[in-house]
Amino acid sequence: MAIPSIPQQTFPLVLAVFAGSLLPAQFATNGALAGQWPLTLTAATSYLEGALFLFLLLKAQRLTPDWAAAHQAPRWAWLGGIVGSAYVVGSVLLTRMLGAALATTLVIAAQIVTAILLDHFGALGLQRRRINRTRLLAVLLALGALSLRLWGTG
């Protein structure tokens, strides 16, 4: 009996679910640390741990940067760490004020709206993918879910 083939989209979907499940865990762990330390120290520690983990992955894969190729990237492409740091600080603050579930819901809703706008306008080097009825409906459904979470009873 032949083993059925796995659809090509399965791995990215599983990876997305796995990565997405890490978001509330990151909120909770950073929030717990921020209960003991100042906010900026918590965020710096989170980034230091992440940088160390990535450094170990680079070493394990024996990868070295091609700085000549890196200089071809637009200047704004180097701002990812700053954006990420602001994200970590914001997520820690939100989690402490609202709890992990509501903070995660708000962040995901903001990510969905921002992502569809970035795609629509082809901003930050992304391939342009115009908003269509299906994409708009997906955003409205996500915002509807957020509304239920914010204003629903129970």
Rosetta blueprint (number, residue, H / E / L):
1 M L
2 A L
3 I L
4 P L
5 S L
6 I L
7 P L
8 Q L
9 Q L
10 T H
11 F H
12 P H
13 L H
14 V H
15 L H
16 A H
17 V H
18 F H
19 A H
20 G H
21 S H
22 L H
23 L H
24 P H
25 A H
26 Q H
27 F H
28 A H
29 T H
30 N H
31 G H
32 A H
33 L H
34 A H
35 G L
36 Q L
37 W L
38 P L
39 L H
40 T H
41 L H
42 T H
43 A H
44 A H
45 T H
46 S H
47 Y H
48 L H
49 E H
50 G H
51 A H
52 L H
53 F H
54 L H
55 F H
56 L H
57 L H
58 L H
59 K H
60 A H
61 Q H
62 R L
63 L L
64 T L
65 P L
66 D L
67 W H
68 A H
69 A H
70 A H
71 H L
72 Q L
73 A L
74 P L
75 R H
76 W H
77 A H
78 W H
79 L H
80 G H
81 G H
82 I H
83 V H
84 G H
85 S H
86 A H
87 Y H
88 V H
89 V H
90 G H
91 S H
92 V H
93 L H
94 L H
95 T H
96 R H
97 M H
98 L H
99 G L
100 A H
101 A H
102 L H
103 A H
104 T H
105 T H
106 L H
107 V H
108 I H
109 A H
110 A H
111 Q H
112 I H
113 V H
114 T H
115 A H
116 I H
117 L H
118 L H
119 D H
120 H H
121 F H
122 G L
123 A H
124 L H
125 G H
126 L L
127 Q L
128 R L
129 R L
130 R L
131 I L
132 N L
133 R H
134 T H
135 R H
136 L H
137 L H
138 A H
139 V H
140 L H
141 L H
142 A H
143 L H
144 G H
145 A H
146 L H
147 S H
148 L H
149 R H
150 L H
151 W H
152 G L
153 T L
154 G L
